Amino acid sequence: MKHVLAVMILATSAHAAQSTVVPSGDMDAVWGPATAVNQGHGMTDEIRRALAPGAEHDVVARLLGTWSVRGVAGRNSNPISQVASVTAMLDDAWFELRLTENGELSRVAHLGYDGYRASFAMWEVGRGFTSPQARVGDYDSATQILHFRRTYTIRSRDELVRVNERISIHFVSEDEIRWQSWETVGDRPERNQRDVTFTRSRP
């Protein structure tokens, strides 16, 4: 009996070892190295400057408010009708976007500016997502477009395939934003994943 129990424990341990994936936690691989230093010495002036909202936060703040969202999404360009609500949080350093469809929450995104890595950042979760989506971004003041990008790997037919995703948030006017996203899977042509217009809701 002891022998059988030992075999069962070893088999279970072996299965767990095979099926467990341990995240590396390497933030630099995703975001690049932080530019702020002097960590571990309290709240330095450099850290205060990195945390303080500035001109970059003002760019994201243009999303504040309630918006009606119309357009198409998905591989089949399905029509969508949603409501977006964007609020400030954490002393206006970050912003939360909540998308609802037919009265039900469908996506939540947090956006802001990473003062350490000097880049815009977005984290998104949603219905049907298997994992959070993290993106880095930059802003082109000439075109009024906030760009985000994400690269990851998927397994397709026992092969590892690289996927590149890019998003553009175009501030057309105070009351209109065009949000588009594209993805490239392996060596296939780039395809549009989302093309919607945010129209500000006025009282």
C-alpha positions as CSV (number, residue, x, y, z in Angstrom):
1,M,0.0,0.0,0.0
2,K,2.8,2.4,0.9
3,H,4.5,1.5,-2.4
4,V,1.3,2.3,-4.4
5,L,0.8,5.6,-2.5
6,A,4.4,6.6,-3.3
7,V,4.0,5.9,-7.0
8,M,0.8,7.9,-7.0
9,I,2.5,10.9,-5.4
10,L,5.4,10.7,-7.8
11,A,3.1,10.5,-10.8
12,T,1.0,13.5,-9.6
13,S,4.2,15.5,-9.0
14,A,5.5,14.7,-12.4
15,H,2.2,15.8,-14.0
16,A,2.2,19.0,-12.1
17,A,5.8,19.7,-13.1
18,Q,4.9,19.2,-16.8
19,S,1.7,21.3,-16.8
20,T,2.9,24.2,-14.7
21,V,4.2,27.3,-16.4
22,V,6.1,29.7,-14.2
23,P,6.0,33.3,-15.4
24,S,9.5,34.9,-15.7
25,G,8.3,38.2,-14.3
26,D,10.8,40.0,-16.5
27,M,9.1,43.4,-16.9
28,D,12.1,44.7,-18.9
29,A,11.3,42.2,-21.6
30,V,7.9,43.8,-22.0
31,W,8.5,47.5,-21.1
32,G,12.2,48.1,-21.4
33,P,14.5,49.2,-18.5
34,A,13.2,51.9,-16.1
35,T,14.9,55.2,-16.4
36,A,14.4,56.2,-12.7
37,V,17.2,55.2,-10.3
38,N,17.9,55.4,-6.6
39,Q,15.4,52.7,-5.7
40,G,15.3,51.7,-2.1
41,H,16.2,55.1,-0.8
42,G,12.7,56.4,-0.1
43,M,10.7,58.9,-2.2
44,T,13.5,60.7,-4.1
45,D,12.9,63.8,-6.2
46,E,13.5,61.8,-9.3
47,I,10.7,59.3,-8.3
48,R,8.4,62.2,-7.5
49,R,8.9,63.7,-10.9
50,A,8.3,60.3,-12.6
51,L,5.0,59.9,-10.7
52,A,3.7,63.5,-11.2
53,P,1.1,63.9,-13.9
54,G,2.3,66.0,-16.7
55,A,1.7,66.8,-20.4
56,E,1.6,63.1,-21.3
57,H,-1.2,62.5,-18.8
58,D,-3.1,65.4,-20.4
59,V,-3.1,63.4,-23.6
60,V,-4.8,60.5,-22.0
61,A,-7.1,62.8,-20.1
62,R,-8.7,63.7,-23.5
63,L,-10.5,60.4,-23.2
64,L,-12.4,61.5,-20.0
65,G,-16.1,61.3,-20.2
66,T,-18.9,59.2,-21.6
67,W,-18.9,58.1,-25.2
68,S,-21.1,56.2,-27.6
69,V,-19.0,53.7,-29.6
70,R,-20.1,52.6,-33.1
71,G,-18.2,50.7,-35.8
72,V,-17.0,47.2,-36.6
73,A,-14.8,44.6,-34.8
74,G,-13.5,41.1,-35.2
75,R,-12.4,39.1,-38.2
76,N,-15.8,39.3,-39.8
77,S,-16.2,43.1,-39.2
78,N,-19.2,42.6,-37.0
79,P,-21.1,45.8,-36.2
80,I,-20.9,46.9,-32.6
81,S,-22.7,49.4,-30.4
82,Q,-21.2,50.1,-27.0
83,V,-20.9,52.8,-24.4
84,A,-17.5,53.9,-23.1
85,S,-17.0,55.6,-19.7
86,V,-13.5,57.0,-18.9
87,T,-12.7,58.2,-15.4
88,A,-9.5,59.4,-13.7
89,M,-8.1,57.6,-10.7
90,L,-5.1,57.6,-8.3
91,D,-4.6,61.4,-8.2
92,D,-5.2,61.7,-12.0
93,A,-2.1,59.6,-12.7
94,W,-4.1,56.8,-14.4
95,F,-7.4,56.4,-16.2
96,E,-9.9,53.7,-16.4
97,L,-12.0,52.9,-19.5
98,R,-15.1,50.7,-19.1
99,L,-16.9,49.4,-22.2
100,T,-20.4,48.2,-21.8
101,E,-22.6,46.4,-24.4
102,N,-26.3,45.9,-24.0
103,G,-25.9,47.1,-20.4
104,E,-23.2,44.5,-19.6
105,L,-19.5,45.2,-18.9
106,S,-17.4,43.8,-21.7
107,R,-13.9,45.4,-21.3
108,V,-11.9,47.3,-18.7
109,A,-8.7,49.1,-19.7
110,H,-6.2,51.1,-17.6
111,L,-4.2,53.7,-19.4
112,G,-1.6,56.3,-18.4
113,Y,2.0,57.3,-18.7
114,D,4.9,55.2,-17.3
115,G,7.2,57.9,-15.9
116,Y,9.9,55.4,-15.2
117,R,10.1,54.0,-18.7
118,A,9.0,57.2,-20.5
119,S,6.3,55.5,-22.5
120,F,2.5,55.3,-22.5
121,A,1.0,52.1,-21.1
122,M,-2.3,50.2,-21.3
123,W,-3.5,47.1,-19.5
124,E,-6.8,45.5,-20.7
125,V,-9.0,42.7,-19.6
126,G,-12.3,41.7,-21.1
127,R,-15.0,39.1,-21.6
128,G,-13.5,36.2,-23.6
129,F,-9.9,37.3,-22.8
130,T,-7.7,34.4,-21.7
131,S,-5.1,36.7,-20.2
132,P,-4.6,40.4,-19.5
133,Q,-3.2,42.4,-22.5
134,A,-0.3,44.8,-21.8
135,R,0.8,47.4,-24.3
136,V,3.3,50.1,-24.6
137,G,2.7,53.3,-26.5
138,D,3.8,56.7,-27.8
139,Y,2.1,59.9,-28.9
140,D,2.5,61.8,-32.2
141,S,1.5,65.4,-31.5
142,A,1.5,66.2,-35.3
143,T,-1.2,63.7,-36.1
144,Q,-2.9,63.7,-32.7
145,I,-2.6,59.9,-32.6
146,L,-1.7,57.8,-29.5
147,H,-0.1,54.6,-30.7
148,F,0.0,51.3,-28.7
149,R,1.7,48.0,-29.6
150,R,1.9,44.4,-28.4
151,T,3.9,41.4,-29.5
152,Y,3.3,37.9,-28.3
153,T,3.6,34.2,-29.4
154,I,0.9,31.7,-30.0
155,R,1.0,28.0,-30.8
156,S,-0.6,27.0,-34.1
157,R,-0.5,23.4,-35.4
158,D,2.4,22.6,-33.1
159,E,4.4,25.7,-34.3
160,L,5.2,28.9,-32.5
161,V,3.8,31.9,-34.4
162,R,4.6,35.6,-33.6
163,V,1.7,38.0,-33.4
164,N,2.1,41.7,-33.7
165,E,-0.7,44.0,-32.7
166,R,-0.9,47.8,-33.1
167,I,-3.6,50.3,-32.0
168,S,-4.1,53.9,-33.0
169,I,-6.3,56.3,-30.9
170,H,-6.9,59.3,-33.1
171,F,-8.2,62.4,-31.3
172,V,-10.1,63.8,-34.2
173,S,-11.8,66.6,-32.1
174,E,-12.9,67.3,-28.6
175,D,-16.0,65.2,-29.2
176,E,-14.8,62.5,-31.6
177,I,-12.1,59.8,-31.4
178,R,-11.3,57.1,-33.9
179,W,-10.0,53.8,-32.4
180,Q,-8.5,51.3,-34.7
181,S,-6.5,48.1,-34.2
182,W,-4.6,45.7,-36.5
183,E,-2.8,42.4,-36.1
184,T,-0.3,40.5,-38.1
185,V,-0.1,36.7,-37.5
186,G,3.2,35.2,-38.6
187,D,3.9,36.1,-42.3
188,R,0.2,36.7,-43.1
189,P,-0.9,40.1,-44.3
190,E,-2.0,42.6,-41.6
191,R,-5.7,42.6,-40.9
192,N,-8.0,45.1,-39.3
193,Q,-9.4,44.0,-36.0
194,R,-11.3,47.0,-34.8
195,D,-12.5,50.3,-36.4
196,V,-14.8,52.3,-34.2
197,T,-15.7,55.9,-33.6
198,F,-16.1,57.4,-30.1
199,T,-18.7,60.2,-30.0
200,R,-18.9,62.2,-26.8
201,S,-22.3,62.0,-25.0
202,R,-23.5,65.5,-24.0
203,P,-26.0,66.0,-21.2
